[in-house]
């Protein structure tokens, strides 16, 4: 499912700087690990309760720089969430969906902040696509290990186990193996593409499988 059609990449200035090409000057710097993101407050604050608090604290100190050191998934996961805030198209699959879900939880991207926020869309994707296929459910279950204990608190691992157990008791002819992974993976999906920064920039070509291209609009 593809929502929106805005560009799906941030500009890079070296390995440790990301920014949005925009006529408006950036007004907040978010430092995640060793990567600096030069961004705009409005799109971020409209969707993230955590960033609302951090920016408010910075304003009290006359400081426009926000430090985030412990977000699950680090800079890669934060960039997914930031792209969503800007309405850019981001691609989720079995390999990155848990990381994105945990990062969105950390940033407080709930429905109480804005309807159709990232947590809601990821949960819909998990239930409508990922948990309907064998391989995607197994891949997601494997990725939950690196996101403990938050993935356990969010019950993602339990949902994966339930999905796999249900399929084990079902007629195999009625269970999807995987639309997404019945093919050779692209370099950027293996994390081997030096230009991808861990993200897929190509648009989804299937709507029935376990990939989803989402943004905020």
C-alpha angles and dihedrals in degrees: 000000000000120000119187129352108235120134111285103212139072119224116253131216103189123322097301106044129077126177142163118248100232139139089235116083114244115253104189135045117207114196114200113180106310095337124094120207116199103204147149123263101222101063091043098046093046090066109024125068091188094055090046089060095042094049092046089053090049092051090056088056094041088244123135095190123096123197120209113178106160108041110138110255094018122226094345093058093042090054091055090053094044092051089053090052089055093049093249120149113257127184122225125191139159092283100054107022096092092048090050092047093051092045091050090051091051090051092047096238094168134148090254088068096045135345114253092023124167098267091055093049093048092050090051090050093050094050098039100042120004098050091048094068133063102222097040091052091051093047092050091047089054092051092053090074093071091050098053133166094020095051088054092048089052089050092231093135091050091050090051092051091048091050092050092046091050091052091048088061095044135087102273091219088066096050122089115229096199135300091197103051104035087102141055108286119245117246093252091053089058090050090244099113107101091202098051101070086212094303135106114233096184117098121248114264099193131056099186099059140071101282126089131188108206141172135163098271 
